[in-house]
Amino acid sequence: MKKTTIIIIVIVGVIVMVGLIAAALIGIRTYNVVQKQQTANKQASTVPQTVEREGVDMCKLIPASKASDIVGETVATKGPNTGEPTSSSLEMASLCEYFATDSLTRVSMRSHTPGTSADSDTYPPEAYDTQKASISDKVAVSGIGDDAYWSPSSASLTVKQGDSYFSFSVLTSDSDSQKPKSEALAKAALAAL
């Protein structure tokens, strides 16, 4: 009986040791994850969420009612959990998106204004040319801005006006209407500048 008791005690001791080691490893892992999250939170709190700039606010430039008129169906604001437009001015880009109330249509407008944030190197004035050079399927579009091109693969129109450039996209189930609707949106936005 003594041998059996000793064996049981040793087995229980080994199980307890394995449990303690596993708990210690889990504790260390949890500590590292928490430390990484705290570091990320500290870094995120030092990054401005909205850059004070003189750039273009696309949602103010083309409100939902105007976008609805242009695309021929009712679009509304539908931002993440807020009911507000998706509008961001990070990295000198103002993004505004509207969504159709009765279909899958999405209107997306983005402005890039160089030199109007804390980090002017993010979108230098030559950013449009760099962006344009990277698009392999671009088709030149005349009569809009200083320069413009359509990218069929991304269904987006990019327009240069002065040092700024703008991207417009009207995604609909009717792919043939995407380019003309994006062009109409671009013309209205540039006229409103």
N, C-alpha and C positions, 0 to 999 in steps of 0.2 A: 504494500500500500504506500509505503514511503516513496518508492520509485515512481509510481503512478502520480502521486501528488506532486513530486518534484517536476515531472514531465509536464503536468498540467500547469504548474506555476511558470515554468520556462516558456511554454507555448503562450500563456496569457501575457507574460512579460514581453515576448516578441511581438505579439499582436498590439499591445499597448505602445511599444516603441515604434512600430511601423505607423500606427495611428498618429503618434506625436510627430514623427518625421513628416508624414503627409500633411498634418495640420500646419506645421512650421513652413513647409514649402508653399502651401496654399496662402498662408499669411504673408509670406515674402512676396508672392506673386500679386496678391491683392494690394499690398503696400506699394509695389512698383506701379501697378495700374493707377492707383489713386494719385501717386506722385506725378505720373505722366499727365493725368487729367488736370491736376492742379497747375502744373507748368503750362499746359495748353490753355487753361482758363486765364492764367496771368498774361500769357502772350496775346490771347484774343482780346483781353480788356485793354491792351495798349494799342491795338489796331483800330483806327477810327472806322465806325460803321457807316458813317456818312461823311463824305469829304466836302468841306465847304469849298465851293467853286463857282465860277461864272459860267459853267457849262449849260447845256440845254436839258431841261426836264421834259422828257418825251411825253409823259402823262399829262402835263399841263399844255404842251404844244398841241397834241391831238387828244382831246378828251374822248371818252367812250362814245358819246353821241355823234361826234364827228367821224370817228372810226366806223361806227355803224352805218352812217350814210355812205361812206366810201366803199365798204365791203358788201353793202346791200343786204345785210342782216343784222339783227340786234346783237351787239357784243356788250359785255359788261365786265366790270372789274371783278377779279377773283384771285386775290393774292393769297399767300400762305396763311390760312386760319384767321384772316382779318377782314375779308370782304373788301380789302383795298387793292389797288393795282399793284402788280409786282413791279416795284420801281426801286432801282438801286443806283447809287452814284459812286460805287466803289471803283477804283482804278480808272477814274475819269470817264466812266461809261454810265450813261443813264439808260436803264432798261425799263420798258413799260410793256406789259402784255395784257391783252384783253381776250376774253373767251366768249364764244357764242353761247347764248342761253338755250338754243334748241338744236345745236349740232356740235360737231367736233372742231369747228373753225377756231383758229387761234391767230390773233394779230400780235406781232412782236415788232417792237421798234427799239433801236439802240443808238445812242449818240456817243461818239468818242471825241472828246475835246482835249487836245494836247496841252500840257503845261498848266493844268488847272487844279492840281492836287498837290499834296505834300511830296509826292514822288513823280516829278515831271518826266523821268526817264521811262516810266511804264508805257506811255503812249506818246512817243516823240512825234513831231510833225510828219516825219517820213513813214509813220506807221501804216497809213493807207497804202502806200506803194508796196510795203513789205507784205501786207495782207493780200493785196491784189496779186502779187507775184506767186503767192502760195496756192492760189486757186487754179486748178488745172482745167476745169470745165467752164471757165468764165466766158460770157458772151457780152460784148460791148453794147451799152445802151446809150443812145444819144438823146439830147434834149432835156436831161435832168442833171442839175448841178454842174460842177466843173468837169467831172468825170464820173462815170457810173458803169457798173457791170452786173449782170445777172448770173447767178450760179444755179443751174438746174438741179444739181445733186443736193444742195441744201435749201433749194427753193427760196433763195434770198437775194435781194437787191441791195448792193452797197454803193453809196453815193458819196463823192467827195465834194465838199463845199468849203472853200477857203482852206484853213488848217484843220478843220474838223471833218469827220466822216460819219455816215449814218448807215445803219442796216435796217432793212424793212422786210418783213416776211408775213404773208397772209397764207396760212396753211388751211386748205379746204379739201373736201372730198373731190372737188372738181379741179384737177391739177392744171387744166388749161386756163383757168381763171386766176391762178396764183400770181403769175408775172404781171398781168395788167392791173390787178388789184394792188400789188406791191408798188407798182409804178405810180398809181393814183395816190396812194398813201404818201409816197416820197414827195411828189409834187405839192401836195397839200402841206406837208411838214415844212418844206423849204419855203413855200409862200408865207407860212406863218412865222418864220424866223424874224 
